[in-house]
Amino acid sequence: MFQVRIHGRGGQGVVTAAELLSVAAFEEGRHAQAFPTFGSERTGAPVVSFCRIDDRPIRLREPIVAPDALIVQDPTLVHQVDLFGGVPGDAFVLVNTTRSVEELGLADAAAKLRPDRLLTVPATELAREHLGRPVPNAALLGAFAAVTGVVSLASVVAAIRARFPATVAEGNVGAAEAAFAAASPAPAEAVHA
């Protein structure tokens, strides 16, 4: 079973991100569940959502304590919430930011993670560029597909198109595709060129 925890703020599409990820898994014939947890239900309040993906039916219902992947939609939560609590050293970690890990003050947390699985993604900027709104969820799901391979970009795109009206969907698809391209590992021959 692959477990994902998504942190962000109300209004950033944190709950929708988990739902889209679960639909992407369904698109591939897998089992999935998505659910949120939040305190005060208002824009800007911290929100956490969860997604589990497996090839077999999922019977667990509790929040994810030790995720295989952590997605941080709002970097201002870095020093307000225990984002890295329970995150194992081999987890995939995606942080929505244009800043470096050091600039965010995450050097200590990063030292406990595999460097090849820690990625910063300018998801808000990609969303503004492609959607015209600062909603980073679709872009982060594109990057998630690139770095984890747990779901394909095609399944993420299908989930986005199924969820939103055409004009909104295409902006989100553009952001997801751009983040996927940015997060995809460079071909070996390009590294040596």
N, C-alpha and C positions, 0 to 999 in steps of 0.2 A: 504494500500500500504506500502511495506517495501522498504526503500531507503538506499543505501549504497554509501559512498564516500571513494575513495581509493587514498591515497597520496603516491608518491614515486618519483623516478628519472627515466629519460629516459634510457631505456635499462634493466629495472628491470621487465618488463612485466606488468606494471600498466594498460595499455589499454587492454591487453590480459586478465588480471584478471577480469575486468568488463565484457568482452565478454564471458569468460568461465562461469561466474556466471549467465549471462542471458541465456546461452545455457542450463545450469543445470536446471534453472527454466522452460524453454521450455520442457525439458525432462519430467518434472512432469506435463505437460499440463497447465502451467500457462503463463501469459503474462509477458514480460520483455522488457526492453530497456537498452542499454549500450552505453555510449558516453564519449569521453575524452575532456579535455580542457588543452591546454598547450601553452606556449609562444614560446621560441626558441626551435625548434625541433632538439635537439642534445642530445647525450648520456650524462647523468649526470644532465641535467636540470630538475627542478621540474616539475612534471606532476600530474594532478588530473584526475581521471576517475570516472564515476558515473554509478550506476545500480539501476533500479527500478524493483520491482517484485510485481505482483498483480494477483488476480484471475479474474480481469476484464480488458478490454482494457485500456491502459495508454495513456492519452491525453496530459499530461504535457511534456514540452520539455526543460525547463530551468534547469540550474545546481541545484544541491541539496544543500540547505543552512542548513537545520536541519536534518541530517541523523539519521536513526535508528541504523546504524552501521558505524563505522569508522575503516578503515584498514590502518595502517601506514607501508608501505613496507620498508621505509628507516628512521631509527631513527635519522639520522643526520639532518633531516628536523625539528626536534622538536623545535629548537630555531630559525629557519630561516623562517618558514611559520606559519601562524595562523591555526594550525591543528585543534584545539578544538573550533574554532569559530562556533557558532550555534549548537554545539553538546549538546543535552539535557542530563540531569543527568541520565536518564535511558537508554541511548544508549549503545550498545555493542562496545567496543573498543579493537582492537587487534593491538599490536605493535610488529614488527619484531625486536627482540633483545634477547641477552642472559643476559642483565643487568636488574636490578630491576627498578621499577618505580622511586624510590628515586635516584638511580644512574643516571638516565636520566634527573633528575631535573624536574620531572613531579608531584611532591607531591601536589602542589597547584591544578593542573588540576584534579588529581586523587581524591582529596577531594570532588570535585563536582560531581563525578560519583559513581554509585553503584559498590562497590568493587567486587561483584560476576560477573560483566559484563566487567571488565577490565582485560585483559590477555596479558602477554608477551609470545611470541612464538619464538623459535630459528629457524625461517624459513630459513634463509640463510644457517645455518649449516645443516639443514635437506636436503635442495636442493643440497648442496655440496656432502653430503653423498650418496644420492640416484640418483642424476642426474649428478654429477661431475661438476656442474656449480652453481655460486651463484645467482640463479634467484628464489626469494622467493614466487612468486605469487601462485603457485599450493599448496604449503605447507600452506600458509595463508588461502586459500579457504577450505582446509581440516579442519583447526581449526575453521573457520567461520561456517562450517556445524555442527561441534560438539557443539559449544556454543550457536548458535542461533536456530538451527533446522529449519531454513527458507527453506533450500534445504538439500537433503540427500547426504551423502558421495557417494552413488551409482550414483547419478545424476552428481556430480562433476567429478567423475571418467569417466563417459560416455562422458562428455563434453571434458575432457582432451584427451581421446582416439580419439574422432572425430576430434580434432584440430591438433594433432601432429602425425608425423610418429611413428611407433611402438616403436623404441628404445628410442626416446625422451619421448614419452607418458608414457612408463613404469617407467622411472625414476621419472617423475612428479607424477605419480600415487603413487609410493612408498613414496615420500615426503608428499603428501596429506594424505595418510593413516597414516603415522607416526605422523603427526601433529594432525590429528583427534583423534588418540589414546591418545596423550599427553594432548589434550585439553578437552577430554571427562570428565564429572564429575565422580568422584569415586563412585562406588556403596555404598549405605548406610552401608552395613555390613562391607565393607573394611575400612571405616572411623573409626569404633569402634574396629577393630581387633587389 
